[in-house]
Amino acid sequence: MLPNVTSVDEHIALHPLATQRFLQGIRERFRLILPEATECINYGIPTLKYQKRNIIHYAGYPHHIGVYPGSQVIAELAAELTAFKCAKGTVQLPLTEPFAYDVAERLLHRRLEHFALTGK
């Protein structure tokens, strides 16, 4: 269980330097893709909000970064995610080099496509 934090910076600072680097990399890439989004802590983890909606969450853990785009996105991209541990609404990206930034970006892009179609 992660400790309670009130900012994305606090969440990132909780982790070892290598994990911080990966988290910051995801944060920067997500902000490039969706610069008008706001950052917050929701469900205790970093979240990007856009038009008052949670778009994607992510969080650092001892052996992976969890990216939470929602269950529909995971289901739609299942064939592309076979190399990663997935659950209903999350993909676990291992803390290895090279880090799977491209997968995190793909998850956000698909989530944005879904949001554009449904408003959810």
C-alpha positions as a printed Julia matrix, in Angstrom:
120×3 Matrix{Float64}:
   0.0    0.0     0.0
   1.32   3.42   -0.93
   1.45   6.18    1.7
  -0.99   9.07    1.35
   0.38  11.89   -0.77
  -1.11  15.18   -1.92
   0.89  15.81   -5.1
   2.46  13.98   -8.01
   5.86  15.32   -6.92
   5.37  13.72   -3.49
   4.43  10.38   -5.07
   7.5   10.41   -7.3
   9.79  11.39   -4.38
   8.7    8.29   -2.41
  10.57   6.0    -4.78
  14.21   5.12   -5.42
  16.01   7.32   -7.95
  15.73   4.82  -10.81
  11.98   4.52  -10.3
  11.7    8.3   -10.01
  13.35   8.6   -13.42
  10.81   6.24  -15.01
   7.87   7.97  -13.3
   9.11  11.38  -14.38
   9.55  10.04  -17.92
   5.94   8.85  -18.03
   4.77  12.14  -16.57
   6.64  14.15  -19.2
   5.44  12.0   -22.08
   1.84  12.13  -20.91
   2.06  15.92  -20.59
   3.42  16.17  -24.16
   0.51  14.1   -25.45
  -2.12  15.97  -23.43
  -0.66  19.33  -22.34
  -4.05  20.77  -21.39
  -4.62  18.04  -18.78
  -4.29  18.78  -15.09
  -2.4   16.6   -12.65
  -3.83  15.5    -9.35
  -3.8   12.65   -6.9
  -6.87  10.47   -7.24
  -7.32   7.07   -5.61
  -3.99   7.87   -3.93
  -1.98   7.88   -7.17
  -0.99  10.34   -9.92
  -3.83  11.07  -12.3
  -4.29  13.11  -15.45
  -7.65  14.85  -15.67
  -9.06  16.34  -18.84
 -12.4   18.1   -19.1
 -13.12  17.16  -15.48
 -12.63  13.44  -16.2
  -9.95  11.07  -14.99
  -8.14  10.03  -18.14
  -5.3    7.88  -16.88
  -3.59   7.0   -13.6
  -0.07   5.74  -12.98
   1.96   4.79   -9.93
   5.34   3.47   -8.89
   5.82   0.16   -7.09
   8.93  -1.8    -6.08
   9.19  -3.79   -9.34
   6.99  -1.99  -11.84
   5.06   1.11  -12.8
   1.32   0.55  -12.93
  -0.56   2.36  -15.68
  -4.35   2.47  -15.29
  -6.14   3.45  -18.51
  -9.32   1.49  -17.71
 -10.53  -1.99  -18.49
 -11.86  -1.22  -21.97
  -8.49   0.06  -23.15
  -6.75  -3.01  -21.72
  -9.24  -5.29  -23.5
  -8.87  -3.45  -26.81
  -5.06  -3.61  -26.71
  -4.78  -7.1   -25.22
  -2.95  -8.51  -28.25
  -0.29  -5.79  -27.93
   0.12  -6.29  -24.18
   0.94  -9.99  -24.0
   4.5   -9.28  -22.78
   3.17  -7.48  -19.7
   1.28  -8.49  -16.6
  -2.22  -7.05  -16.91
  -5.31  -7.01  -14.76
  -8.79  -5.7   -15.47
  -7.77  -2.03  -15.59
  -3.99  -1.96  -15.24
  -0.8   -2.79  -17.06
   2.39  -3.42  -15.09
   5.46  -2.04  -16.86
   8.62  -3.57  -15.33
  11.39  -1.31  -14.1
  13.87  -2.44  -16.74
  15.9   -0.78  -19.47
  14.72   0.05  -21.98
  11.57   1.13  -20.2
   8.3    0.61  -22.1
   7.47   4.31  -22.57
   5.97   3.49  -25.96
   3.44   1.19  -24.3
   2.45   3.86  -21.76
   2.01   6.35  -24.61
  -0.09   3.87  -26.59
  -2.33   3.33  -23.58
  -2.91   7.06  -23.21
  -3.58   7.53  -26.93
  -6.15   4.71  -26.91
  -7.74   6.12  -23.76
  -8.06   9.51  -25.46
  -9.65   7.89  -28.53
 -12.19   6.22  -26.24
 -12.83   9.52  -24.43
 -13.35  11.35  -27.75
 -15.99   8.78  -28.77
 -17.84   8.41  -25.49
 -17.06  11.45  -23.36
 -16.14   9.03  -20.56
